[in-house]
């Protein structure tokens, strides 16, 4: 299957807009197709609304943003993309007809994935050409922040298509969950549906309002669910013997009339109660305002979980590691050339280690890049250099690291929002315990010097908490780069 550089979208509603925002942010071009031309403006607005939260999700170096284009010609879209994500209304016959038509124009090595919440992939494959590349890839709203995507194959789906989809979704920061076999509603929606049915019963019988029921989740199990699912939480509830004791103690409750899994009749009176309750909870805030509130806390929660490397935070941490490694990989040939020149007794001068741009959230009240971001950019360039030398996650796990001891930054010119920048770096000095670097930050459009920096790093044994000699191989690589960047 293809490496995905361009994502095609069939349908541009809430889910389609979320897919577009996530893909564009992580450097994937998007061609969006919808039969309604007015959806282009809606889609661009949805992408813009998501940008603020996405920009704060990670500060790892990102590839250049993808380009968004729109068409009402689904066949033309299918011919020019590497992966297709379908997001049209949840109507089986409509999906079968559209997927069948698109499959006649998309090359056979293009994976076609459906965002369906509950339809079976085997049924969606019915009228397709090359049905083995069709699978369900069911995301969760907002797609641009929630990493879960359920992957479900049908009877004809190939393992290659599932593997290719998992690689693509992982590359844009998602957590692919392979559902073992197709069932209506997949996994997560079946769990959500059980809770939803109980909510409808409790509201219908005037036991609680929508707000009270949401409070029962927000202030209790919802906080636990952010990092541990129901099963692991219940395992903890069993004490030292875990789930076995929990089931023996609370298992009899399953015979009690606590739940009503058959949904109540959806009468107008019940609908009115649900609408009145949620409008009261909104307290006059618009959908866009509530979306921004939701996005803000989702970013914050994932960043907290990142520190503990659990749940969605583990997915975010893994994404950041890939982004840093990708930036280092791009710089590696230039560093290797400099090291080779240094070993041969010549030099190539400063190395172009990082290309980036000024993100909107880096801007201060004067309209240009704020001071702390200069250190972040210089740090990203240093990371690429140190990774080449062997100072990576494995090296840090061994109990050694280079810590910043001094930084001296000189500001020369302004860098405004979206300005393309690059960093030139040199190794000035290396000994057994120290590394001294210099950086210069330039505007790409005119090569003007924006800022320069000199930094001193000390090699520390993290367990002992003191300066110690560095690994001989690491030191030799840094010394070769020093000679090569003179």
Buried (B, 14 or more C-beta within 10 A) or exposed (E): BBEBEBBBBBBBBBBBBBBBBBBBBBBBBBBBBBEEEEBBEBBBEBBEBBBBBBBBBBBBBBBEBBEBEBBEEBEBBBBBBBBBBBBBEEEEEEBBBBBBBBBEBBEEEBBBBBBBBBBBBBBBBBBBBBBBBBBBBBBBEBBBBBBBBBBBBBEBBBEEBBBBBBEBBBBBBBBBBEBEEBEEBBBBBEEEBEEEBBBBBBBBEEEBBBEEBBBBEEEEEEEEEBBBEEEEBBBEEBEEEBBEBBBEEEEEEEEEEEEBEEEBEEEEEBEEBBEEBEEEBEEEEEEEEEBBEBBEEBBEBBBEBBEEEBBBBBBBBBBBEBBBBBBBEBBBEBBBEBBEBBBEEEBBEBBBBBBBBBBEBBBEEEEBBBEEBBBBBBBBBBBBBBBBBBBBEEBEEEEBBBEBBEBEBEBEEBBEBEBBBBBBBBBBEBEEBBBBBBBBBBBEEEEEBBBBBBBBBBBBBBEEEEBBEBBEEBBBBBBBBBBBBB
